[in-house]
Amino acid sequence: MWFWWFMLICDLLTPIVMVVGGRMMWKHCPKHINGMLGYRTTRSMKNMDTWKFAHDYCGKLWWKIGWLMMIPSALIHIPLYHSDESTIGVAGGILVTIQCIILIVSIYPTEKALQKHFNDNGTRR
């Protein structure tokens, strides 16, 4: 039973990080463009306008996706409560993999929005 709780917490970490991180990106964009903290792509680091737009867009997206992922992530574990550790581990591993894929894929709409709103040199269209 302790393993079930451990996996539930592990599987909720990604959605929680997306909700908290998204809110931080959205409401508290890093003040300076840097290579260490924030949404760092070539397109987002062109100037402060693209930097703030990318953080606002991606932050809102992560916040929404994080909340949407949290409910199914918790619900998937309920039927596994009295299952053996290998079943819980496999289900948790699959769930974390799907969550990571969703997290990575969220870069695509942000880059498309940047491309739609800004020229290649970073000026607004």
Backbone bond lengths (Angstrom), bond angles and torsions (degrees), N, CA, C in turn:
res aa  C-N    CA-C-N  psi(-1)  N-CA   C-N-CA  omega(-1)  CA-C   N-CA-C  phi
1 M - - - 1.437 - - 1.532 111.43 -
2 W 1.325 118.77 -33.98 1.453 121.20 178.74 1.526 110.85 -62.91
3 F 1.344 117.08 -33.99 1.460 120.48 179.85 1.531 110.58 -67.62
4 W 1.323 116.82 -35.46 1.460 120.89 177.67 1.526 109.57 -61.39
5 W 1.335 117.30 -46.05 1.461 121.23 178.81 1.524 111.62 -64.39
6 F 1.335 115.52 -40.85 1.465 120.30 178.38 1.527 110.36 -60.57
7 M 1.329 117.98 -46.89 1.459 121.43 -179.17 1.523 111.53 -68.11
8 L 1.315 117.56 -35.85 1.462 120.24 177.07 1.532 109.87 -60.85
9 I 1.317 116.41 -46.16 1.473 120.71 178.89 1.525 110.40 -63.55
10 C 1.325 117.23 -44.71 1.466 120.83 178.88 1.527 111.36 -61.33
11 D 1.335 116.15 -41.50 1.462 119.61 -178.00 1.520 112.88 -74.18
12 L 1.317 117.64 -18.24 1.460 120.46 176.05 1.523 112.51 -90.75
13 L 1.333 117.38 -10.21 1.465 120.24 -178.60 1.530 112.21 -62.82
14 T 1.320 117.99 -45.56 1.467 120.26 -177.75 1.527 111.48 -61.95
15 P 1.355 119.54 -49.80 1.473 117.50 177.03 1.529 113.35 -61.89
16 I 1.321 117.70 -37.10 1.463 120.09 179.38 1.526 110.62 -66.16
17 V 1.322 116.70 -42.38 1.471 120.31 177.22 1.524 110.40 -63.39
18 M 1.334 117.65 -37.78 1.461 120.00 178.29 1.531 111.31 -66.59
19 V 1.322 117.36 -40.38 1.472 120.52 179.11 1.528 109.87 -66.04
20 V 1.315 117.25 -50.67 1.467 120.94 -177.68 1.529 110.81 -68.57
21 G 1.337 116.37 -46.78 1.466 119.89 179.55 1.518 112.33 -64.42
22 G 1.329 116.50 -39.53 1.457 120.48 177.91 1.520 111.29 -62.94
23 R 1.315 115.54 -43.47 1.469 119.77 178.67 1.532 110.51 -63.22
24 M 1.329 117.26 -41.53 1.468 120.82 178.73 1.532 111.32 -65.05
25 M 1.345 116.44 -42.79 1.467 119.71 179.31 1.529 110.55 -64.85
26 W 1.305 115.51 -40.86 1.456 122.29 -175.51 1.527 111.41 -71.30
27 K 1.303 117.29 -45.85 1.466 120.93 -175.12 1.526 114.19 -93.35
28 H 1.329 117.24 -26.34 1.467 121.07 -174.87 1.524 110.41 -133.09
29 C 1.316 116.06 66.94 1.466 121.64 178.99 1.532 109.27 -60.86
30 P 1.348 118.01 139.15 1.469 119.03 176.26 1.531 110.40 -55.10
31 K 1.298 116.79 136.33 1.467 122.33 -173.23 1.525 113.20 -69.14
32 H 1.314 117.14 -26.36 1.460 121.24 -178.15 1.527 109.56 -126.30
33 I 1.313 115.68 143.89 1.464 120.77 175.11 1.516 107.37 -67.56
34 N 1.314 116.61 127.38 1.461 120.33 -178.19 1.525 109.39 -146.84
35 G 1.291 116.23 164.70 1.459 122.08 -179.14 1.522 113.53 -97.04
36 M 1.331 117.78 9.03 1.464 120.66 -175.86 1.518 113.63 -112.55
37 L 1.325 117.78 -34.64 1.461 121.07 -170.47 1.521 109.85 -134.39
38 G 1.323 116.46 131.23 1.455 120.94 174.99 1.512 112.14 113.17
39 Y 1.329 114.89 -172.90 1.463 122.07 178.51 1.523 107.22 -81.09
40 R 1.325 116.75 103.08 1.454 121.71 -170.73 1.520 111.61 -113.38
41 T 1.326 116.52 95.69 1.456 121.52 170.11 1.519 106.73 -128.02
42 T 1.313 116.68 166.24 1.467 120.75 -179.27 1.523 110.44 -58.27
43 R 1.316 116.36 -43.76 1.466 120.61 -178.03 1.534 111.82 -68.16
44 S 1.315 117.87 -38.18 1.472 119.96 -177.31 1.525 112.35 -75.34
45 M 1.322 117.58 -20.84 1.462 120.64 -176.20 1.537 113.28 -97.59
46 K 1.328 117.20 15.16 1.473 120.63 179.97 1.526 111.92 -64.91
47 N 1.325 116.56 -46.84 1.465 121.35 179.43 1.525 108.79 -158.90
48 M 1.317 118.09 179.49 1.471 121.56 -177.05 1.527 112.33 -66.42
49 D 1.325 117.42 -30.70 1.460 120.58 179.22 1.533 110.67 -65.74
50 T 1.322 117.06 -47.29 1.470 120.38 178.25 1.522 110.49 -67.74
51 W 1.317 116.85 -36.58 1.465 122.37 179.78 1.537 110.51 -60.57
52 K 1.326 115.86 -49.95 1.465 120.35 -179.54 1.527 111.67 -67.94
53 F 1.334 117.26 -40.32 1.460 120.35 178.58 1.526 111.03 -61.31
54 A 1.323 116.90 -45.58 1.468 121.19 -179.03 1.524 111.13 -62.61
55 H 1.305 117.50 -42.31 1.464 120.71 179.27 1.523 111.82 -66.91
56 D 1.309 116.45 -40.26 1.458 120.57 178.55 1.530 110.26 -64.94
57 Y 1.318 116.61 -48.18 1.467 121.12 -177.11 1.526 111.45 -66.71
58 C 1.319 116.63 -50.96 1.468 120.77 -178.31 1.530 111.05 -67.22
59 G 1.325 117.31 -36.91 1.459 120.88 178.57 1.520 111.63 -61.42
60 K 1.323 116.80 -46.62 1.464 120.74 178.05 1.525 110.89 -63.70
61 L 1.329 115.75 -40.97 1.464 120.47 179.41 1.523 110.96 -63.31
62 W 1.330 118.21 -47.45 1.463 121.84 178.56 1.523 111.28 -62.48
63 W 1.321 117.09 -39.42 1.454 121.10 -179.62 1.529 109.96 -61.43
64 K 1.323 116.81 -46.63 1.472 120.90 179.13 1.526 111.55 -65.71
65 I 1.324 116.28 -49.17 1.465 120.28 -177.97 1.525 110.75 -63.22
66 G 1.328 117.34 -39.58 1.454 120.96 179.71 1.519 112.00 -59.12
67 W 1.334 116.62 -45.75 1.466 119.94 178.01 1.524 110.88 -65.23
68 L 1.342 116.67 -39.98 1.468 119.53 179.44 1.525 112.26 -65.70
69 M 1.324 117.48 -34.86 1.470 120.83 -179.38 1.524 112.55 -78.11
70 M 1.321 117.39 -24.83 1.456 119.88 -175.10 1.532 111.95 -64.90
71 I 1.308 118.05 -42.38 1.471 121.60 -176.68 1.530 111.63 -65.21
72 P 1.349 119.02 -53.92 1.471 117.55 178.61 1.527 112.77 -63.62
73 S 1.328 117.14 -32.44 1.465 120.08 179.50 1.523 110.95 -62.06
74 A 1.313 116.55 -40.26 1.466 120.17 178.27 1.532 110.54 -74.50
75 L 1.319 117.38 -40.90 1.462 120.96 -177.43 1.524 113.24 -66.42
76 I 1.309 117.13 -30.76 1.470 120.74 179.16 1.521 110.47 -62.88
77 H 1.314 117.26 -31.52 1.464 121.00 -176.65 1.531 114.10 -78.93
78 I 1.302 118.02 -24.05 1.469 120.51 -175.68 1.532 112.68 -57.15
79 P 1.348 119.70 -49.74 1.473 117.56 -179.95 1.533 113.67 -68.71
80 L 1.316 117.05 -13.13 1.469 120.77 -177.99 1.528 112.96 -92.98
81 Y 1.326 117.95 6.64 1.461 121.33 -171.85 1.524 113.21 -55.20
82 H 1.310 119.39 -44.12 1.468 121.58 -178.53 1.530 112.40 -103.95
83 S 1.328 117.18 20.13 1.465 120.82 178.71 1.520 110.23 -80.85
84 D 1.334 114.77 167.98 1.466 118.66 178.20 1.527 110.01 -76.66
85 E 1.321 116.09 163.86 1.467 121.69 -174.48 1.522 112.96 -61.78
86 S 1.325 118.01 -35.76 1.467 118.84 -178.77 1.528 111.19 -67.05
87 T 1.314 117.73 -38.02 1.467 121.03 178.27 1.522 110.45 -65.94
88 I 1.316 115.64 -45.38 1.466 120.52 178.65 1.527 110.24 -62.64
89 G 1.334 116.53 -42.72 1.464 121.40 179.77 1.513 112.94 -63.41
90 V 1.333 116.85 -43.22 1.473 120.56 179.54 1.529 109.86 -65.94
91 A 1.324 116.99 -46.53 1.474 120.45 179.29 1.523 110.64 -61.00
92 G 1.324 116.73 -43.11 1.461 120.68 178.44 1.519 112.37 -64.78
93 G 1.327 116.93 -40.15 1.465 120.98 177.82 1.519 112.45 -63.80
94 I 1.334 115.62 -42.38 1.465 119.69 177.53 1.523 110.35 -63.83
95 L 1.327 116.20 -43.17 1.460 120.71 -179.66 1.526 111.92 -62.82
96 V 1.319 117.65 -44.66 1.470 120.97 178.87 1.529 110.46 -63.66
97 T 1.319 117.40 -38.73 1.461 121.23 178.09 1.528 110.35 -62.05
98 I 1.322 116.98 -45.71 1.466 120.91 178.59 1.527 110.36 -62.71
99 Q 1.325 117.29 -42.01 1.460 121.01 178.88 1.522 111.46 -62.09
100 C 1.324 117.19 -41.95 1.465 120.90 179.26 1.525 111.20 -65.94
101 I 1.317 116.85 -38.96 1.469 120.77 177.20 1.528 109.44 -62.32
102 I 1.330 117.13 -45.59 1.472 120.84 178.36 1.520 110.64 -60.46
103 L 1.324 117.06 -41.60 1.463 121.60 178.71 1.530 110.97 -60.84
104 I 1.311 117.13 -45.16 1.465 121.76 -179.27 1.526 111.17 -69.44
105 V 1.330 116.84 -40.89 1.465 121.21 -179.40 1.534 110.88 -65.10
106 S 1.324 118.37 -24.28 1.466 120.81 179.58 1.530 112.12 -64.51
107 I 1.306 118.04 -13.89 1.464 121.58 176.01 1.531 109.87 -67.41
108 Y 1.319 117.11 -36.87 1.460 121.95 -175.79 1.530 113.27 -58.38
109 P 1.360 119.76 -53.37 1.470 117.44 179.51 1.525 113.39 -63.83
110 T 1.316 117.37 -30.63 1.458 120.11 178.05 1.524 110.45 -66.81
111 E 1.313 116.89 -44.12 1.464 120.81 178.01 1.530 111.46 -65.62
112 K 1.333 116.67 -37.92 1.476 120.19 177.42 1.531 110.15 -64.63
113 A 1.330 117.52 -40.08 1.466 120.78 178.06 1.528 110.72 -65.73
114 L 1.318 116.70 -40.78 1.466 119.83 176.20 1.520 110.51 -61.55
115 Q 1.311 116.69 -43.62 1.461 121.99 -179.69 1.536 110.66 -64.37
116 K 1.322 116.53 -36.96 1.460 121.46 -179.17 1.536 111.63 -70.85
117 H 1.318 117.46 -37.06 1.459 121.25 -174.15 1.530 114.82 -95.33
118 F 1.342 117.37 -16.12 1.459 120.44 -176.62 1.527 111.09 -130.94
119 N 1.345 115.64 148.24 1.467 121.00 172.28 1.518 108.97 -74.10
120 D 1.329 116.49 175.02 1.459 121.26 179.21 1.528 112.74 -63.47
121 N 1.336 117.28 -25.77 1.466 119.41 179.38 1.528 112.51 -89.82
122 G 1.357 118.50 -0.34 1.461 121.78 174.75 1.519 115.06 97.18
123 T 1.337 118.11 5.00 1.466 119.53 176.76 1.537 108.99 -88.75
124 R 1.331 115.05 147.43 1.470 119.84 -179.59 1.524 110.71 -66.29
125 R 1.305 114.60 145.36 1.485 120.06 177.11 1.501 109.71 -78.95
